[in-house]
Amino acid sequence: MIDVLIYFVICRIVAELKNKYMAITKGAKKAVRSSERKHVFNIRRTTAMREVVKDIRKSISAGDTAGAASLLPKAFKAIDKAAKRGVIKGNTADRKKSRLALALKKATVAA
């Protein structure tokens, strides 16, 4: 949580430097601030999704199919949230979920 706040502060400083030359009107400056806030949430959602997918892939490669199967609903939830919020597109979310399920199925059959 602290690293996200630090990142937000850094983004804010960079945006302030950009504001000297970019946004002129009051509405444009507000849009820049709003965009920064959304950017932080998008990064958080993307990171959560990648971490869960990475954990499943590690479990599968280690041969722990039971652990991977227990993580699969968490991964689906993270992927669906990212798609719902527009971080990734719907077809990309479907493809990711399909490939995870297929990898788990292959690992289960092989074991």
N, C-alpha and C positions, 0 to 999 in steps of 0.2 A: 504494500500500500504506500509505503514511504517513497519507493522508487518511482511510483506513478506520480506522486505529488512533485517530486523533484523534476521529473520529465515535464510535467505541466508547467512548472515555474520556468524551465528553460524554454519551452515553447512560447510562453508568454513574453519572455524577454526578446526572443527572436522576432515575434510578431510585432512587438513595440518598435523594434528597429525597422521592420518592414513598413509599419504604419506611417513612418515619416515620408515615405515615397509612394505608398500604394493607396490606401483608402482615404478619401477626401471627405465625403459626406458622413454625417452622423450614422446613418443607416448602414453604410458600407463598413464602418468601424465596428458596429454591433455585429454585423454578419461575420467579420473576421474572428471576433471573440467567440461567437457561437460555433464557428467552424473548429476552433481550437478545442473547445469542450467536447465536441462530437469526435474529434480525432483521438482524444485520449480514451474515450469509451470504446472506439473501434479498435484501438491498439490492445486494450485490455481484453476484449472479446476474442480477437484474433489469437492473442497469446494463450488464452485459456483453451481455445480449440486446438491449437498446435501441440500444447503440452499433453493433453489427453490422448491425442492421436499418436504422439511419440511414445507415450507410456504403453499403449496397446501394441504398437509395433515392437517395442522392446520385449514385452511379455511373450509375444508370438515367437520372436527369434530365440528367446531363451527356452521355449518349449512349455511355458506356463499358460496353457490354453484356458484353464479355469479362471485364472486371474484376468486374462484378456477378455473372457466372456463376461466377467463381472464389471469390467470397465466399459464395455460396449454401450450400455445405455447412457452413461455419462458422456461418452463421445458423441452419440447421436443428439443428446440434449444440447451440447455445446455447438455442434454444427448447425442444428436447427435454429438456435438463437442467433448465430452469426448470419444465417440466411434471412431470418425474419427482420433483422435490423439493417439489412442491406450491406453488410460487410463483405459477404460473398453472394454470388448469384444462386438461384434455386437449383439450377442444373448442376452447378459445381458442388453444392451440398449433397445432392442425390448421388453424384459420382463418388464423392468421398465416402459416404455411408456404404455404398455398394461395394467399393473396393475393400473397405475395412471388413465387412461381413464376409466377403469372398476369401480374404486372407485368413480370417479366423476359421472358416469352414475348411480350407485346405490344410491348415495346421492341425485341426481336430481329426481329419481323416488320416493324415500322415502319422499321427501319434498313436 
